[in-house]
Amino acid sequence: MKKRIAVIGGGVAGNAVLHHIVNNTNFDTSYRIDIFDSEDHMGRGKPYIEDSEVLLLNIPSDEMSMTNVPYSFDEWLVSRGLPVEHFNSRKHFGDYSADMFRRAAVAHSNVRLINDLVIDVIYNEEKETFAVISDYKTDEYDAVFLTTGQLSYNDPYHLKGMDNYIHNPYPLNQNITDPEGSVGVIGTGLSAIDCVRYLMIEQSADAVHLFSRSGDMPSVRGTSHDLNIKYFTGAEVDSYIEDDMISLDKIIELFKKEMAEQGVDEKLFYRHPESTLEDLKFDLLHADAVGKLQYLIIAVNPLFSRVFPYFSKSDKRKFMKEVHPLIDKNHSPMPPEVARQLVDWAEEGRVRIIDGIEAVETNGRFEVKTDRDETFKVDYLINATGPIKDIEQEPAPLIVNLVDRMLIAPSELGGLLVDKQHRVISPRYGTLNHMYAIGHLTFSSDYMSNTVNILVKNTKLMVERIMEQ
Ligand SMILES: Cc1cc2nc3c(=O)[nH]c(=O)nc-3n(C[C@H](O)[C@H](O)[C@H](O)COP(=O)(O)OP(=O)(O)OC[C@H]3O[C@@H](n4cnc5c(N)ncnc54)[C@H](O)[C@@H]3O)c2cc1C
């Protein structure tokens, strides 16, 4: 392993990189590790910053740990005298994660935390080194880990900069304070649900309009099932590799065989009763059947991540178009208590879910237009549509510069292109042997691998392989 290492981004992936390097048997004082991030994100990452405690994890606390050394998340909560809820607040997870991070850093004098954002990286092809540039300093490194997470927020209706338009809502407790008049949220994903809950619980909003194109919300987490997977196993999918490729049709066939074995009804994938509200109620009423489907997907998810890089380009496209939406809906379900709140508020008429959004115009207020020729007027509009996917659209200086000097390239399905070992594939220099990327930035190369547990496991495998070199 090259010894001068820069980790750019101290969120979940950067934290896991640090942890697995310093705990590797080959790690010693000849290494120098510098980790760059802003002070408020260092050790936490964007989803787990200091924010309102009403923002919950969507994965049960006992399934979320950065590491078991010295504590799992649950043990840490107990050690702090904090309640171990089934779904704890994301802020608490951030406090835990930052604590684990600081412990790993202070235990080693050759690890430095640099509270600054990196603005550029210049590759020296001859020396195979990287100059990492921040406002604070420029230094030379032998290896770089790019762990900068999600790209900037999307602006689908080109409203950024307008009064009373919140382009990126996080942290909610700083960006959304006492909104005046009627309030709308665009989006129906987990971030939109964060905004609605925060407005209703902490801002005592009378009513919120929840606008989106599709009206599709994540499913509701059902009963936990510990499934014994019979067919969809690592050995079986590996046996499908032929000429470094795996056929999507074969994988679908295998998955269906496993569904039948587990008694999971395929029709559940298509459970879309008349409305978003009915959809939530359906999941709450059928928690056992829905839970079995979700826990099957969660159990085999690492294998989807494993086979995805082996699909041909056309199979990847087909997968993203036809299979991904079915998996996505069931992959990161919302906690049932959150769904119950939404149903109650919707039935009281306090949360209005409106789909078919086509355009937003401004005329003193925000006029939200649907494909049914309806117009809804709100005074305050919060964008919760999530991040940009294409790195070529990203405005942050680091990515702009890396794209411009052709050090990184976009993956066709979004994010950054890496090989199976997480080495960055540069359009200018080819595969960069000592520049790695992992985490949300490689979300399409690493299919569905960004929940904390999977990301931490994948980072461990990557670091172990690198440290052996
Ligand atoms: C709202 C939300 C809720 C989620 N809830 C859950 C959950 O309950 N359970 C779960 O398992 N997963 C959850 N996830 C998913 C998961 O935890 C994230 O995908 C994970 O944080 C990805 O890790 P990352 O390191 O790629 O990104 P992050 O954790 O965001 O870390 C990236 C870091 O890079 C830093 N950075 C960016 N640019 C630079 C630069 N130029 N220089 C230096 N640093 C830089 C950022 O400040 C940030 O701290 C959630 C995700 C979101 C968005």
The ligand as a Gaussian input file, in Angstrom:
#p B3LYP/6-31G(d) Opt

LIG

0 1
 C      -31.637000      11.650000       4.128000
 C      -30.921000      10.327000       4.164000
 C      -31.227000       9.380000       5.135000
 C      -30.558000       8.161000       5.182000
 N      -30.873000       7.263000       6.149000
 C      -30.200000       6.094000       6.233000
 C      -30.465000       5.156000       7.287000
 O      -31.343000       5.352000       8.123000
 N      -29.716000       4.026000       7.328000
 C      -28.734000       3.751000       6.411000
 O      -28.067000       2.717000       6.521000
 N      -28.491000       4.607000       5.398000
 C      -29.188000       5.759000       5.295000
 N      -28.894000       6.648000       4.287000
 C      -27.892000       6.274000       3.277000
 C      -26.437000       6.354000       3.700000
 O      -26.151000       6.485000       5.030000
 C      -25.648000       7.314000       2.861000
 O      -25.807000       6.950000       1.535000
 C      -24.174000       7.377000       3.259000
 O      -24.083000       8.495000       4.093000
 C      -23.226000       7.464000       2.091000
 O      -21.918000       7.672000       2.591000
 P      -20.891000       8.606000       1.847000
 O      -19.641000       8.573000       2.657000
 O      -20.829000       8.272000       0.430000
 O      -21.537000      10.069000       1.924000
 P      -21.617000      11.015000       3.197000
 O      -21.844000      10.202000       4.409000
 O      -22.557000      12.111000       2.902000
 O      -20.138000      11.624000       3.297000
 C      -19.581000      12.410000       2.285000
 C      -18.749000      13.484000       2.961000
 O      -17.890000      14.093000       1.996000
 C      -17.765000      15.449000       2.337000
 N      -17.295000      16.193000       1.166000
 C      -17.989000      16.487000       0.039000
 N      -17.199000      17.205000      -0.805000
 C      -15.995000      17.347000      -0.193000
 C      -14.770000      17.997000      -0.562000
 N      -14.645000      18.640000      -1.715000
 N      -13.743000      17.947000       0.308000
 C      -13.853000      17.288000       1.499000
 N      -15.001000      16.670000       1.891000
 C      -16.047000      16.694000       1.058000
 C      -19.169000      15.838000       2.796000
 O      -19.117000      16.998000       3.589000
 C      -19.604000      14.593000       3.561000
 O      -19.339000      14.683000       4.934000
 C      -29.555000       7.871000       4.222000
 C      -29.242000       8.814000       3.232000
 C      -29.913000      10.030000       3.198000
 C      -29.557000      11.030000       2.139000

